[in-house]
Amino acid sequence: MIFIATIKEIAKACNVSISTVSNILNGKNKASDEVKKLVLETAKEMNYVPNYMAKNLKQKNTRTIGIIAEDLTIFHTPSIIDGISEFMEERGYTLLMGNMRLYQKYGNLFYKEENYDSLVEDEVQQMLAKRVEGIIYIEGHYHVMDNISELFSVPLVAVYGRVKNPEITSIIYDDEQGGYEATKELLANGHRKLGLIKGTEASYHTLERRKGFLRALYEYQIPFNPSWEICGDWNRTDGYEGAKRLVKEGVTGIFAMNDLMAAGVYDYAVKHNLTIGKDLSVIGFDNREICAAFTPALSTMALPLKKMGTIAADYLIQKIEHPDPSHQDEYKIPCEILKRKSVCKPFFNQHPGM
């Protein structure tokens, strides 16, 4: 077990007063160089760690930011936190992390749990008790929070979702633009028989990405064929089943609304001796780690997660350091297309119905 000393114990070891040790450790020049050296060396040897919480209670400006994550294990959250951390480190702010673990406890629809609001309120109160100057709230899935605005006495920024109160800024990525760019990549390569494997019907991501899909078809004057639209549930099996139906319909290019469903398309192609990037084109969404492991590597839409964290941190600091009633209620950050080898130009009758 590591022993961590207190100021009182350092003072006793150095045979000086507690106030002398406190002044030296806080950078106040009220002691001789010899005493300073003794105290600093002793503090280091005794593993002294400053009590920032106690210090914050005495200060009006703590330069401490709270991050509340609904669940750290959901794929997008770490990259968002990395963007926040990098920016805050450059600005000299300390971070306090709160992980609610809601997905782990309640599953995919955790935000519909009866006690959801009370869980959020408890986490917020814990942060406020630690004297944070602002809070960044990272949603686990996109949803609209109804009453969170009543809980905060410090500036708040929401990331990856929205707060109903328009006075609170939300940082999200542009699903519609992402769906448009993904579809346009297939169209630009000459595909005219396009299949869509979408997520759950009520999902915000599904609705917005579908808007982008339809906009791209409209621009290229390609009629929408509802029989080439498959509803899935964001999983690999749905991608497989979707590909099974679409290939039989003669589709040459598939936009899968996430990379896991795109993986199912690969599974179908392997089983039926089709080569992705030659016999069938596919593009995904999210840029999960699995994309580069496919053969060929999957073209996909990369989410601007780190940038979302950076923008959230920047906006929050502005609200703390330069309070201003004016604000932007929503930032939509564009996604970036990553062109790999899974999209090619189609050949006529390149794959018979399977």
N, C-alpha and C positions, 0 to 999 in steps of 0.2 A: 504494500500500500504506500502511495506517495504522500509524504507529509507536506502540507501547504501552510506556511506561516502567516500569522496576522501581524499587523503593525506593532501591536503591543509586544509580541514575542521578539520581533526584530529590535525594538527599542531596548529590551532587556539584554539581548545578546550583545548589543553595541554599547551598553551602559550610557545611553542618552535618553532624552525624554521622548514620549510618544509624539508630541507636537513637532519635534525636530525631524523625526523619521517621516511624518506625514508631509511636512514642508518639502523635504528633499525628494520624496517619491512623486510629489505633485509639481516638481520643477520650480519651486520657490527658492531663491538664492539667499537663504538666511543662515548658512552654516559654512564653515571653512572647507576648503577643498579636501583636506584630510578626512574630515567627518563625512563629507558627501561620498567619498570613495569607499569608506568603511561601510556605510549604510547600504549603498548600491550593491556592493559585492556580497554583503551578508544577505540582502534580500534575494539576490540571485541564487546563492547557495541554499537558502531555505525555501526555494520554490514559491516566492511570494507572487500572488496573483491579485491585481486590483479588484476591489468589490465595486463593479460598475453599477450594480443595482442600488447600493447604498449611496453612491455618488449621484445617481440620477434623482434620488429623492430630494437632494439639496439644490438641484439645478433646475432652472426654468426651461432651458433648452438642453435636452438630453442627447441630441443627435443620434437618436435610436429609432429605427423603423421596424415595425412588426410585419412579418409575412405570415399570412394564414393560408395554408393549402388545404383544400378539401380532401385530397389524398395524394401523397408524394409518389405513390406507385403507378399512377396513371401516366402514360408515356410522355405527354407534353410538359408536365409540370417541372421536371429537373432543368430543362433548357430555359424555361421562363425564369426560374430562380437564378440560373447562371447569369442571365442578362441583368437581372436586378442587382445581384451581388457585385458584378464587375463595375457597374455604374456607381453604386453606393460606396464601394471601396475607393474609387477615385475621388469621391466627394467627401470622404472622411466620416461616413455614417456607419454606425454599428447596426447589425441585423439581429432580430429575435425571430426564431422560426417556430411556427405552430403547425403541426400536422394533425388534422382531425381524423384521418383514416376512414372516411365515410364509405368509400367504395369497398374497402376490406371488410367493414362491419355489416353493410347493408346491401351491397351489390350495385348494379348499374343504375337503378332508379333511387339512389339514396336521397336525392333532393325532394322526393315525394313522401319520405317518412314523416309521420306525425310529429316527431320530436325534432325535426330538422331545424326549425327556427330557434328552438331553445338551445340546441347544441352550438349553433353559430353564435348566439348571444353569450353563452358561457365563455367561448373562446375569445370573443371580442373583449369581454370584461377582464379576462386574464391579461390580455395585451395592454389594456388601458391602465391596469393596476401597476404595470411595469413602466409606466410613464413614456410610452412610445409617442413620437411626434406625428406619426402618420401610419397608415396601414395599407398594404397591398393584399387584396383578397383574390386568390387564384381558384377559379372554379374547376371542378373535376370534369364536368361536361357542360356544354352550353345550356344554360337555363336562365330565366329571368327571376331575380330575387325580389320579393315583394316588399319586405319591411326592414331590410338591413339598414336603410338610411336613418332610421330612428335610433340606432344603437351607437352611433359614432359621434364623439365630441372632438375628433381629430380628422384631418383630411383623409379621404379614402379613394383608392383607385381599384376598380375591379378588372380582372384579366381573364380572358377566355369565356366570358359570359357577360350578362348585363344586369344592371340594377334598375328597378322600375322607376325610381326617382331620377328625373333627367338632370338633377343637380350633381349627380355622381357620375364621374367619367368612367367609361368602359373601353378596354383595349381588346379588340378582336381582330381576326384575320378575315380577308374578303373571300368567302366561300364562292360567291357568284362569279367573281373574276377568275378564281381557280378553276371552276367548272368550265367556264368559257375557254380559258387557255388550254386546258386538257383536250377538250373537244376540237378546238381549232388545230391542235397538233395532228390529230388524226385526219382532219379534213385537208390540211395543207399537204399531207402526204398522199392525197388522192383517194382516200376512202369515202365512199358514198353510202355504204350499207353499214351504219353505225349502231351498235348495241350499247345499252346503258344498264349496268348493274348498280342499283341504288341502295341506300340504306333504308332504315325504317321510315315509314310514310310520314310520321309526325315530327321527325327530326328536323331541326333548323338547318343542319348541315345538308340533309337530303334536299330540302326545298330550295335552298340557295344554289347548291351545285347544279340542280336540275334547271334552274333559271338560266345559268350560264350555258349549259348544254343546249337548251332551246334557242338561246340568243345566237350561238355560233351556227346552228343549223339554219336559222333564219337569214343570217348574213350570207351564207353560201347557197341560199335558195334550195335547201334540201328538205323535202317534206318529212315531218315527224311521223314515224311508224310506231304506234303504241304497242304492237306485238313484239317490238324489239326493246322494250323497257321491262326489266325484271326487278322486282322488289326483293331485297335481301335484308339481312339483319347484321351486317358488318362483319360476318365471319367467313372463314375459308370455305366451309361447306356450301354456303350460298353462292360463292363465286364459281365453284365447280358446277353446281346445278344450273346457274345462269348461263355459263359457257355451253353447257350441253344443249340447252334450248336455242341459244343464239346461233351456234354453229349450224344446227339443223336448218335454221332460217336463211342461211347463206350470208350471215354477217361477216365482214372482213376485219372490222376494227371494233374494239370494246373499250369503253370508259368505265372502269370499276371505281366506285366512289371512295374506296379506301384500299390500302395495299394488301390487307388480309384477303379481301375478296378477289383482288388481282392474283394473289397466290393460288386461289382456287381455280382460276382460269389456267394458270400454268399446270396445275395438277391434271386438269382435263386434257390439256394438250399433250402432256407426256403419255398419258394412258392411251390416247388415240393417235399416237404417232404424228402429231402436228408440231411444227417448230415455231415457237414464238419469235416474232421478228422476221419471219419468212412466210409461213402459211397463215399466220394470224397475228394481228397487232393488238397490243393492249397497253393502256396507260392507267396508272393508279393515282392515289392521293394520300398524302401525309409524309412521305419519305421516311418510312420506318427503316430500322437497321436491316431488315430482311431484304430490302430492295436490291442491294448490291450483291447479295448472295445468290440471286437467281441466275440462271443461264438461259438467255442473255439477261444482263442487268435490266431492271424494270425502269422505264421512264415514268416519272411521277411528278406530282405537285408538292414542293417542299413548303412546309408551314414556317412562317417567320417567327418562331417561338422565342429565340434569344432577343430578337429585335423588339418583340412585344414586351419582354421584361425590361429592356432598356428604356423604351418609351414610357412605360408605367412608372419606372423609377424617376426618370427625368421630370415627368409631369407632377409627380407627388412632391418632389423637392421644390419645384417652382411654387406649388401651393403652400408649402411650409415656409419658405424663405421670402416669398413675395406674395402674400395673401392678396387675392384679387377676385372679386365676385364673378368676373367673366370666366367662362370655361367652355370646353368642347365636350358635349355629352358622349361622343363616341368616336374612337379612332378605328378605322378599318385599314389594316396593313395588307398589302398585296402579297399573294403567294408567288413562288418562283418555280417555273417549270424546269425540271432536270431531264434533259434529253439523253437517253441512253440507247440501248439497242433493241428495245421491245416493240418499236414502231417502225414499219417499213412501208413501201409502196405496195399496193395490192396487185395481185395477178387475177385475171378473169378466171372464174371457176377454180380458184386455187385450193379449195377444200370441199369435197362432196359432203352431203349431209351425213352426219354420224349417227 
